[in-house]
Amino acid sequence: MPIALLLTMLTVVGSSTRAADYFVGKHGDDTNDGGTGESAFLTIQKGVDALQTGDVLTIGPGEYAESVSRENLGGPDNDTVIQAEIPGTVLLRGDVPVAEFAKVDGFQSVYAIDFERQVQSVNEIDTLTIVQMAPNLAELEFSPGGCYHDVAEKKLYISSSDMRPPETHHYSVSVIRGPGLLLLKPHRVIVDGLSATGFHSSVRLNHYPGNNTVWGFTAHGATKCVIRNCTAFLNGGGIGVVSPKEGEGRNLIEKCQGFANYTRHTVEGGNICVFQSCNDEIRDCYAYLGQPNGIRHYGAGVRGPALLKNTLVWGSSYADIFLKGGQIRKYGMTENCIALGILHSANIRNSIVGTINQYNRKPGRSTIMYASEARSVKYREFADPDNLDFRLQATSKFRGTGPDGADRGPFPYEPNILYVRPDGNDQADGLSIQTAWRTLAWALPRVRPGDTLYLAGGVYDADTEFRVNAVVGESTAIRGRGTDPVIIKGLLTIAGSGDLTFERLNFAATIQLENSENVRFNNCRFSSVSGGIRAQKVSGLRITHSEFTGFTDPALQLTGCSAVFVSANIFDNDGASAVQVDDFNVLRYSDYNAYRSVQRAWKMKDVALSLVNRQTYHDQHSRVQAPEYEITSTGLPMLRNPHVFAAGGPNGTGFGFYRENRDRDLGLKGPVLHSVTATTANIEWRASQPAKVVVGWGDTPACENTTTLSTKTFGTFSLTGLEPGKRYHFRIVSADERQGSVSAPPRTRGVRPDAPPLTFRTLAEAVAPVVYYVSTDGNNGNTGLSRDQAWRTVTHAATVAKAGDTVLIAGGEYTESVRVRGTGDKGRPVTFRAIPGEKVVFDGNGNMITVAFAVSAKQHIRFDGLYFKMFGNGGWDSVINVFDSRHIQATRCFMNGYGGGNSPQFLRTANCDDVLMQNCVIANGFQGTYFTRTTNLRIENNVFLRNLICAILNSGGGPGDVVVKNNIFVDSIPSKVKVHLFELGGLAQYVFDNNCFYLRMSDEERKPFLFYGTGPGRLSIAEYDVRSRDSRSFIGDPKFRLTTGVEPTDRNGKKIEFLADWVVSRPNLDFPLLFSTHPELIKRKIGLIPEAFRDFAFDARAGE
């Protein structure tokens, strides 16, 4: 039936009173009046613009390349509706497909295409990865899953997420810097059944109604709105509702899904999110692969009930579910939810927490702690955990063990899940996998409306008729359990049945389907020579993500049927037509299918029709693609070229069998030897994800010495103290994905390389140290040995520098992320230093770069006299990131995070020893510094200037390992004064001595210290001084030189009482402006030491 006619006949549910109906369709025209299917508009924007309160806009199937927005839509008296004619078939797109990348000479894993349009992001659709923008081409060699657009050359460069060639993947480029659908101040608007993908922004959008980025769907300033049955994937943000003002709120997001939405411009978003909740709800939603978060209620403005109910989330790089902000502890509630990773919610009941809940570590017996209680026994506790069905089995230990004898978790047990396995027993009760039945002949007659029958992997005989009566609200399912193939042999006849689903099954014989309604086949495979399905007088047949091969009669034979839905299937139609119908009106929808033969795609009675003949109204996004099958020992046909079909299906999926939670392997290249000296060796490798890597080394191939490293995608390990001229061996023992939190489950399988060890020999004699030069007017083709022969990038210098070498950097701005690739050694440090008298600024390129210097498994590294600005917040990344290293110094460095949104920390160390941070300024960082498992840490004479939350976070270490003295600590931003200023481990680890604290409120009220775990908790400075036996603390205004004699006012002319709020916003803020003029601090040498900066040349206009 033509889409236009379908649109006209559509019955719409929504408002009880309607002003008008409007229609949009791919065969429409914006010059039409939009009042009928035949006179539909062409664009969604035109249809949305036409709406008045109470109107209904119905959108026909298709892809719409547009960004849609509307302000003040709707009103308090009636619902205004924007809906898909068929839910899930309307896709708003902000991207365009690209292919045919060519290898770039001189690079290991970089490829390019010509591309003229503005690039917002690149999407690797088959892996559901948003490829991140890099600041330069060189960065791609270190960062799998990156892209760089050379606007002048009109070239787009990429490195794939797994370091494989791009022809093994499927890509699109986001080109629209705008939202999928943005509603500003909507009132009683319902959005139903739409999807959005590819909407992104390459730059941070400050003050934009989408938390600094664009989303698939956003309702900002919304009141009583509903977003229902919508899908958002591969956007900057997924589905968002914002209710910032009084009177707004009471919104609902329901039955939606969001996945793989991400932007580096915010760490607070996610796949589905309500900001500033006030009687807002998220329920019956599904999300996965969130970065960093999945589903959440968030924001300082949370001021009313914020309910999260019946949601399932997995695969987030940080928290799957995260309720935070405002009065969330009072109003937030998580109920009947499942998170396979982190779930942070103060109030929770009848849920499953995958790993941890930091906001409620003892959530009560109604909730299951999955990692500790269920993961190891999940197959005997839950119905089908591999396929995310967490209903309880009859024998589950979680039955009857909750409060008042109730069942634990989100699903109280019901005896409506049945099990069959090849070694089962038909005399058992069939209510658990341990008491499963054995045969289909026994099981099928016992299936009642509303039951689920699970078949464990194996081969089953059918040769039977199966009948399940249709019961409203009772959906019956027969599914394969787990991941092992289920093969059904023999003729299965289904007659007089309704609301029946078959899933994850392989049928060796034809399915005979008669006189039934609403029968669905999903993720099924058909291999009978006489065709897969013969359907007669069936209404509402739905066939999705299935495969048909080996047939010589049409794969799908439809006689007297109606409202048939066919999508995302593979038809290996070499020997016969894929689909045979007796009337094209049987189809409700057919699209996104893959056909081997273009000529025999369809058959109308006995007349074969090509795919082209059908693409006027159906199959407009279907493709011709040849599947290659091989027959396994069990007779099961399996694709040999699955990567070809891994994308291109509906809503970010592929063709044929499709698993959202499929396993992926961690990619690993290397190790290789980078450089050696007489006593050191530097070894490198690359991984597709940040990884926890176990390495081994020694003077024999056994590599008897081992250690574990935390690495980014670029891994490096250095050996020191080696003997000159001696042979050594190195190998990678294992590599496993490292998530943003140790509590976030990995999304890839680790690797255990079995290659022979890398063998190398140190130099016979030591080489004299070298001084290298870098300048903004240099060239990496120069020698680097003088100012006139300077190199252009610090990255290039870091590639060459080895133990004893110094890199002198000339004044100017450098936009790069530097990996320190050569280690220092005792008495021979590697130093990165500004040329005396010159100002060296590392620029994060508008938050695009999150790390200026990355140091991993190195020793004796020095950073001196460097400035940092506009770096982005990449989770726990810092401007200087140091892992698994020793003897590290950062001196006379200045990080100013003001003006760029959430900035990173200045210095992060993990598993390090002997670290010095001295005479540095950390202004407006997200946190000031972050240290874990770091011993012999000294923090001396620094200024921590109004960082967002904490000045110092520290965990791990022994007594007296952290010495904090002579520093000035300025309080955090006003909205965070209830949060501690220092988050620390055991009290005995720290020596706080002779520090100045400039607080917004009294010490007793502020209580800036938090000693967690077995520590004393929150302490005031006075309380800490008592416990530490006098730390010589000074509480008061340090009287920075910049504040001398000034009384600044805010934009309203009001005097600024806390002067640091004014100081941090001054242009060209520099060290001398933050020298203390307070006599007591000068006497006690608290804060920056002016004498340490004698070789600096400061700008006299700084701070003006």
Protein Blocks (a to p, Z undefined) as FASTA:
>chain_A
ZZklmmmmpccdddfbdfbdcdddfkbcfkbnolamklccfbfklmmmmpcghiacddde
dddddddddehiajfkbccddddfbghiaccdfbdcdehiacdehiakbccdddfbdcfb
dcdfknopacdddfbfklmmmmghiacddfklopacdddfkopafklpccdddfbdcdfb
dcehiahiacehiacehiacfbdcehiaeehiacfbdcehiahiacehiacehifbfcdc
ddfbghiajiacehiacehiacfkbckbcfbdcehiahiacehiacehiafbfbdcedjk
lcbdcddehiacehiakbfbaceejjllmmgccehiacfbdcddfbdchiadfkbcfklm
bgojkbccfklmmmmmmmmmpmblmnopabdcfklckgopaghhiaedjbdcdfkbccdd
fklcfkbnolafklccfbfklmmmmpcehiacdddeddddfkiaddddddehiacdddde
hjbdcddedjdddehiahiadehiacfbdcddehiehiacehiacfbfnbjbdcehiehi
acehiacehiabdfbdcehiahiacehiacdffkbcfbdcfbfklpmbdchiacfblklm
pcchjaccdfklmmmmgoklgccddddddddfkopacdfblmlmmgoiaehiaehjddfk
bccddddeddddfbdcfkbccdddddfbdcdddddddjbfklmaccdddddfbdcdddeh
iaehiacddddfbdcdddfbfklccfbdcdddfbdcddddddfbdcddddddddfkbcfk
bnolafklccfbfklmmmmpcghiacdddedddddddddfbdcdehiacdddddehiacd
ddehholambfbdcehiahiadehiacehiacehjacfbdcehiehiadehiacdfehia
jaddfbdcehiahiadehiacehifbfbdcehiehiacehiacehifkbmbdceeddehk
accehiacddddfklmmpcfbdcddfklpccehiacddfbdfklnomaccehjbnbjadf
klmmmmnnpnoiacddehiaklgopacddfkopacfblmlmmmmpghiafklmpcfbfkl
mmnogajdfklmmmpccdfkgoZZ
